[in-house]
Amino acid sequence: MKRAYKYRFYPTPEQEQLLARTFGCVRFVYNSVLRHRSDAFQQRKEKIGYTAANAFLTDLKKTPGAAFLNEVSSVPLQQCLRHQQTAFKNFFDGHARYPAFKRKRHRQSAEFTRSAFQYRDDRLFLAKCKQPLAIRWSRPLPGKPSTVTISKDSAGRYFVSCLCEFDPETLPITPKMVGIDLGLKDLFVTSDGHRVGNPRHTATYAARLAKAQRRLSKKKLGSKNRAKACQKVARLHAKIADCRMDGLHKLSRRLINENQVICVESLKVKNMLRHSRLAKSISDAGWGELVRQLEYKAAWAGRQLVAIDQWYPSTKRCSCCGQVVDNLSLSIRAWTCPACATEHDRDINAAVNIKAAGLAVLALGENVSGMGPVSVSGSR
């Protein structure tokens, strides 16, 4: 399998200038080719593929106004065209929106293949760069990387992501299986009754973030003070994102280590963000990222992740007798089954039903649901 190892590095002033030129050239090429492809289709109904886009890039580099493209490595320019082709494929397959233009203020990145970098003696040299990158190696690489991606986030931090081949370590088989119900009051509740509280990272830094944003709003457009204020706001957002990601990685790793089968809901988080009052809390919880981590970590460790259908009535169904109630508002945290008079905690009952539905799919190998199909994802 392939795995990306991400590290932070600290460039020298010369490397910082070279990377700034590389990011700018990648952004210029991506936007120019995207405009060329869009205009060709809108004006002449002509579809431009990767080969024609590559030819357009060759002609673009020969024009006097784009001579600066020859000052950086040509590999990141070629790679951005491949990424754009993938973006168009995802758009035509219905998996993503139409490709958007790259902006200078957002995250910048450039991808280098083996012909544009050298890795020897735990040192990484980029093309047209004489000195190695000052990388903080938090863990060793399993081998030589096949591709290297250099990125700079909005907070001004530099990262390098090395894609390497690695042999995943399969964990010992355990009989423990669990179902988890995602929520806002608690990040998730397991079928065993264990509750994991929602850390609410955005609320923790809300006061500091509001103060920084107020100061930013009072700065003059285009001034250096405004740029400094933007950096402060970006660093706070980066702090919140890092805290959230660190917590989700620890929780997903614990779930994978302790359970052989994990059953979750197939939530449409993007649609749920349309709720005006809960959108901010849902975004802060990171449900989609948690499920994504569980999926690839289960594949590495030899575990199974079962995702039941989003319309399965896990909350309204009694886990004892199977009775489904007609209506159950979000304000009701505990309810009594009208058929068997069993008292249920809303979240624990849902987690038990999610586990039962997921195990039924694994046992019978077919869709098992009262009000909709159940799907399985993950690998052994």
C-alpha positions as CSV (number, residue, x, y, z in Angstrom):
1,M,0.0,0.0,0.0
2,K,0.9,3.6,-0.4
3,R,0.9,6.1,2.5
4,A,1.7,9.8,2.8
5,Y,4.0,10.9,5.6
6,K,3.6,14.6,6.4
7,Y,6.3,16.7,8.1
8,R,6.8,20.4,8.8
9,F,10.0,22.1,7.5
10,Y,11.5,25.5,7.8
11,P,12.9,26.9,4.5
12,T,15.8,29.3,4.2
13,P,15.1,32.7,2.6
14,E,16.4,31.5,-0.8
15,Q,14.2,28.4,-0.6
16,E,11.2,30.5,0.5
17,Q,11.6,32.7,-2.6
18,L,11.9,29.7,-4.9
19,L,8.8,28.1,-3.4
20,A,6.9,31.4,-3.7
21,R,7.8,31.5,-7.4
22,T,6.9,27.8,-7.9
23,F,3.5,28.3,-6.1
24,G,2.8,31.3,-8.3
25,C,3.7,29.5,-11.5
26,V,1.6,26.5,-10.6
27,R,-1.4,28.8,-9.8
28,F,-0.9,30.7,-13.1
29,V,-0.7,27.6,-15.2
30,Y,-3.7,26.0,-13.5
31,N,-5.9,29.1,-13.9
32,S,-4.7,29.8,-17.5
33,V,-5.4,26.2,-18.7
34,L,-8.8,26.2,-16.8
35,R,-9.8,29.4,-18.6
36,H,-8.7,28.0,-21.9
37,R,-10.7,24.8,-21.5
38,S,-13.8,26.7,-20.2
39,D,-13.7,29.2,-23.1
40,A,-13.2,26.5,-25.7
41,F,-16.3,24.7,-24.5
42,Q,-18.5,27.7,-24.1
43,Q,-17.5,29.4,-27.4
44,R,-16.8,26.4,-29.7
45,K,-18.3,23.4,-27.8
46,E,-14.8,22.0,-27.9
47,K,-13.6,19.6,-25.2
48,I,-9.9,20.0,-24.3
49,G,-8.3,16.9,-22.8
50,Y,-5.0,16.5,-21.1
51,T,-2.9,16.1,-24.3
52,A,-4.3,19.4,-25.7
53,A,-3.9,21.1,-22.4
54,N,-0.3,20.0,-22.3
55,A,0.3,21.4,-25.8
56,F,-1.3,24.7,-24.6
57,L,1.2,24.8,-21.7
58,T,4.1,24.3,-24.2
59,D,2.9,27.2,-26.3
60,L,2.3,29.3,-23.2
61,K,5.9,28.9,-22.0
62,K,7.1,30.3,-25.3
63,T,5.2,33.5,-25.1
64,P,7.2,36.6,-23.9
65,G,4.7,37.4,-21.1
66,A,5.1,33.9,-19.5
67,A,8.8,33.6,-19.7
68,F,9.0,33.4,-15.9
69,L,7.6,29.8,-16.1
70,N,11.0,28.6,-17.2
71,E,12.6,29.8,-13.9
72,V,11.0,27.0,-11.9
73,S,10.9,23.2,-12.3
74,S,8.6,22.0,-15.1
75,V,7.4,19.0,-13.1
76,P,5.0,20.8,-10.8
77,L,3.5,22.6,-13.8
78,Q,2.9,19.2,-15.5
79,Q,1.5,17.7,-12.3
80,C,-1.1,20.5,-11.8
81,L,-2.5,19.7,-15.3
82,R,-2.9,16.1,-14.2
83,H,-4.7,17.2,-11.0
84,Q,-6.9,19.4,-13.2
85,Q,-7.7,16.5,-15.4
86,T,-8.7,14.5,-12.3
87,A,-10.9,17.4,-11.2
88,F,-12.7,17.4,-14.5
89,K,-13.2,13.6,-14.4
90,N,-14.7,13.9,-10.9
91,F,-17.0,16.6,-12.1
92,F,-18.3,14.7,-15.1
93,D,-18.7,11.6,-12.9
94,G,-20.9,13.6,-10.6
95,H,-18.6,13.4,-7.6
96,A,-17.5,17.1,-7.4
97,R,-18.3,20.5,-8.6
98,Y,-16.8,22.3,-11.6
99,P,-13.1,23.0,-11.0
100,A,-12.5,26.4,-9.4
101,F,-9.7,28.9,-10.0
102,K,-6.8,28.8,-7.5
103,R,-6.4,31.8,-5.2
104,K,-3.3,33.4,-3.8
105,R,-4.5,33.7,-0.2
106,H,-5.5,30.1,0.1
107,R,-3.4,27.0,0.6
108,Q,-0.6,26.7,-1.9
109,S,1.0,23.4,-3.1
110,A,3.3,22.0,-5.7
111,E,3.9,18.3,-6.4
112,F,7.3,16.9,-7.4
113,T,8.0,13.5,-8.9
114,R,11.2,11.5,-8.7
115,S,12.8,13.4,-11.6
116,A,12.4,16.7,-9.7
117,F,13.9,15.8,-6.2
118,Q,16.5,13.7,-4.6
119,Y,16.3,11.8,-1.3
120,R,19.5,10.5,0.1
121,D,20.9,10.1,3.7
122,D,17.6,11.3,5.2
123,R,17.9,14.6,3.3
124,L,15.5,15.9,0.7
125,F,16.7,18.1,-2.2
126,L,14.3,19.8,-4.5
127,A,15.0,20.8,-8.2
128,K,16.8,24.1,-8.6
129,C,17.6,24.1,-4.8
130,K,21.1,23.5,-3.7
131,Q,20.5,23.1,0.0
132,P,18.3,20.3,1.6
133,L,15.1,21.2,3.2
134,A,15.3,21.6,7.0
135,I,12.6,19.0,7.8
136,R,11.6,18.1,11.3
137,W,11.6,14.3,11.0
138,S,9.1,13.2,13.6
139,R,9.3,9.6,12.3
140,P,11.5,7.8,9.8
141,L,10.3,7.1,6.2
142,P,9.8,3.4,5.4
143,G,11.6,3.9,2.0
144,K,12.3,6.4,-0.7
145,P,9.3,8.5,-1.6
146,S,7.8,8.3,-5.1
147,T,6.3,11.8,-5.0
148,V,6.8,14.8,-2.8
149,T,4.2,17.5,-2.2
150,I,5.3,20.9,-0.8
151,S,2.5,23.0,0.7
152,K,2.0,26.3,2.5
153,D,-1.1,26.9,4.6
154,S,-2.9,30.2,5.3
155,A,-1.0,30.6,8.5
156,G,2.4,30.6,6.7
157,R,3.5,27.2,7.7
158,Y,5.4,24.9,5.3
159,F,4.8,21.1,5.1
160,V,6.2,18.3,3.0
161,S,4.2,15.2,2.3
162,C,6.2,12.1,1.1
163,L,4.3,9.3,-0.6
164,C,5.9,5.9,0.2
165,E,5.2,2.2,-0.2
166,F,4.7,0.5,3.2
167,D,3.6,-2.8,4.5
168,P,0.5,-2.4,6.8
169,E,0.6,-4.3,10.1
170,T,-2.5,-6.5,10.6
171,L,-3.8,-6.4,14.1
172,P,-4.7,-9.6,16.0
173,I,-8.3,-10.7,15.6
174,T,-10.5,-9.7,18.5
175,P,-14.1,-10.8,19.1
176,K,-15.2,-7.3,20.1
177,M,-17.7,-5.5,17.8
178,V,-19.2,-2.1,18.4
179,G,-21.8,0.3,16.9
180,I,-21.4,4.1,17.3
181,D,-24.0,6.8,17.1
182,L,-22.6,10.2,16.1
183,G,-24.0,13.3,17.8
184,L,-23.3,16.9,19.0
185,K,-23.8,16.7,22.8
186,D,-21.5,13.7,22.7
187,L,-19.2,13.2,19.8
188,F,-20.3,9.6,19.6
189,V,-21.9,7.0,21.9
190,T,-21.0,3.3,21.6
191,S,-23.4,0.4,21.8
192,D,-21.6,-0.5,25.1
193,G,-22.9,2.7,26.6
194,H,-19.5,4.5,26.5
195,R,-19.8,8.2,25.8
196,V,-17.1,10.4,24.2
197,G,-17.7,14.0,24.9
198,N,-17.6,16.7,22.2
199,P,-14.5,18.8,22.8
200,R,-16.0,21.8,20.9
201,H,-12.7,23.3,19.8
202,T,-14.3,26.2,18.0
203,A,-16.1,27.3,21.1
204,T,-12.9,27.1,23.1
205,Y,-11.2,29.7,20.9
206,A,-14.3,31.6,20.1
207,A,-13.4,34.7,22.2
208,R,-9.8,34.9,20.9
209,L,-11.0,34.4,17.4
210,A,-13.7,37.1,17.6
211,K,-11.2,39.6,19.1
212,A,-8.7,38.9,16.3
213,Q,-11.4,39.2,13.6
214,R,-12.7,42.5,15.1
215,R,-9.2,43.9,14.9
216,L,-8.8,42.6,11.3
217,S,-12.0,44.4,10.2
218,K,-10.6,47.8,11.3
219,K,-7.3,47.5,9.3
220,K,-6.9,49.4,6.0
221,L,-7.1,47.2,2.9
222,G,-3.7,46.5,1.4
223,S,-1.8,47.6,4.5
224,K,0.9,45.6,6.2
225,N,-1.0,45.8,9.5
226,R,-3.9,44.1,7.8
227,A,-1.6,41.4,6.5
228,K,-0.4,40.8,10.1
229,A,-3.9,40.7,11.4
230,C,-4.8,38.1,8.7
231,Q,-2.0,36.0,9.9
232,K,-3.2,36.1,13.5
233,V,-6.7,35.0,12.4
234,A,-5.2,32.2,10.2
235,R,-3.0,30.9,13.0
236,L,-6.1,30.7,15.3
237,H,-8.0,28.7,12.7
238,A,-5.0,26.5,12.1
239,K,-4.8,25.9,15.9
240,I,-8.5,24.8,16.0
241,A,-8.0,22.5,13.0
242,D,-4.9,20.9,14.5
243,C,-6.7,20.3,17.8
244,R,-9.6,18.8,16.0
245,M,-7.5,16.5,13.8
246,D,-5.3,15.4,16.7
247,G,-8.4,14.4,18.7
248,L,-10.0,12.5,15.8
249,H,-6.9,10.6,15.1
250,K,-6.6,9.4,18.7
251,L,-10.2,8.4,18.8
252,S,-10.2,6.5,15.5
253,R,-7.0,4.7,16.4
254,R,-8.5,3.6,19.7
255,L,-11.6,2.3,18.0
256,I,-9.6,0.4,15.4
257,N,-7.3,-1.2,18.0
258,E,-10.1,-2.3,20.3
259,N,-12.8,-3.6,17.8
260,Q,-12.8,-6.1,15.0
261,V,-16.0,-4.7,13.4
262,I,-17.2,-1.1,13.7
263,C,-20.7,-0.1,12.5
264,V,-21.5,3.5,11.7
265,E,-24.2,5.6,10.0
266,S,-23.9,6.9,6.4
267,L,-24.5,10.5,7.2
268,K,-24.8,13.2,4.5
269,V,-22.9,15.8,6.3
270,K,-22.9,18.2,3.4
271,N,-26.7,18.2,3.4
272,M,-26.9,18.5,7.2
273,L,-24.8,21.7,7.0
274,R,-27.9,23.5,5.5
275,H,-29.3,23.7,9.0
276,S,-28.7,27.3,9.9
277,R,-28.5,26.7,13.7
278,L,-26.5,23.5,13.8
279,A,-24.2,24.0,10.8
280,K,-21.4,25.5,12.9
281,S,-21.5,22.7,15.5
282,I,-21.7,20.0,12.9
283,S,-18.6,21.4,11.1
284,D,-16.8,21.6,14.4
285,A,-17.5,18.0,15.3
286,G,-15.8,16.5,12.2
287,W,-18.1,13.5,11.6
288,G,-17.0,13.0,8.1
289,E,-13.3,13.1,8.9
290,L,-13.8,10.6,11.7
291,V,-15.5,8.1,9.4
292,R,-12.9,8.7,6.7
293,Q,-10.1,7.9,9.2
294,L,-11.9,4.8,10.3
295,E,-12.2,3.6,6.8
296,Y,-8.6,3.7,5.7
297,K,-7.3,2.6,9.1
298,A,-9.6,-0.4,9.1
299,A,-8.1,-1.4,5.7
300,W,-4.6,-1.1,7.1
301,A,-5.3,-3.1,10.3
302,G,-7.5,-5.8,8.8
303,R,-10.6,-4.6,10.5
304,Q,-14.1,-4.1,9.0
305,L,-16.1,-0.9,8.8
306,V,-19.9,-1.2,8.1
307,A,-21.8,1.9,7.1
308,I,-25.6,1.4,7.3
309,D,-28.0,3.4,5.2
310,Q,-28.7,7.0,6.2
311,W,-32.5,6.3,6.2
312,Y,-32.3,3.4,8.6
313,P,-34.5,4.4,11.7
314,S,-31.9,3.7,14.3
315,T,-33.1,6.3,16.7
316,K,-36.9,5.6,16.4
317,R,-36.6,1.8,16.5
318,C,-36.9,-0.1,19.8
319,S,-33.7,-2.2,20.2
320,C,-35.7,-4.8,22.2
321,C,-38.9,-5.5,20.2
322,G,-38.3,-3.6,16.9
323,Q,-41.2,-1.2,17.2
324,V,-40.7,2.0,15.2
325,V,-42.3,5.2,16.7
326,D,-43.7,7.8,14.4
327,N,-42.1,10.9,15.7
328,L,-39.1,11.6,18.0
329,S,-37.9,15.2,18.2
330,L,-34.3,16.1,18.9
331,S,-35.3,17.5,22.3
332,I,-36.3,14.0,23.6
333,R,-33.2,12.4,25.0
334,A,-35.0,9.4,26.6
335,W,-38.2,7.6,25.6
336,T,-40.4,4.6,26.4
337,C,-41.3,2.0,23.8
338,P,-45.2,2.0,23.4
339,A,-45.1,-1.7,22.6
340,C,-42.9,-3.3,25.2
341,A,-42.6,-0.4,27.7
342,T,-38.8,-0.5,27.7
343,E,-37.1,2.7,28.6
344,H,-34.4,3.8,26.2
345,D,-31.6,6.4,26.2
346,R,-31.8,7.9,22.7
347,D,-28.2,7.7,21.8
348,I,-27.4,4.3,23.3
349,N,-30.5,2.8,21.7
350,A,-29.5,4.1,18.3
351,A,-25.9,2.7,18.7
352,V,-27.3,-0.7,19.6
353,N,-29.6,-0.7,16.5
354,I,-26.7,0.5,14.3
355,K,-24.6,-2.5,15.5
356,A,-27.4,-4.9,15.0
357,A,-28.0,-3.7,11.4
358,G,-24.4,-3.8,10.5
359,L,-23.8,-7.3,11.9
360,A,-26.9,-8.5,10.1
361,V,-25.4,-7.4,6.8
362,L,-22.1,-9.2,7.6
363,A,-24.0,-12.4,8.6
364,L,-26.5,-12.6,5.8
365,G,-24.7,-10.8,3.0
366,E,-27.8,-8.8,1.9
367,N,-29.7,-5.6,2.6
368,V,-31.3,-5.8,6.0
369,S,-33.4,-2.8,7.0
370,G,-36.8,-1.9,8.1
371,M,-37.1,1.3,6.0
372,G,-34.2,1.3,3.6
373,P,-31.2,-0.6,2.4
374,V,-28.0,-1.1,4.4
375,S,-24.6,-0.7,2.7
376,V,-21.2,-2.1,3.7
377,S,-17.9,-0.3,3.2
378,G,-14.4,-1.1,4.3
379,S,-12.2,-4.2,3.8
380,R,-11.0,-7.2,5.7
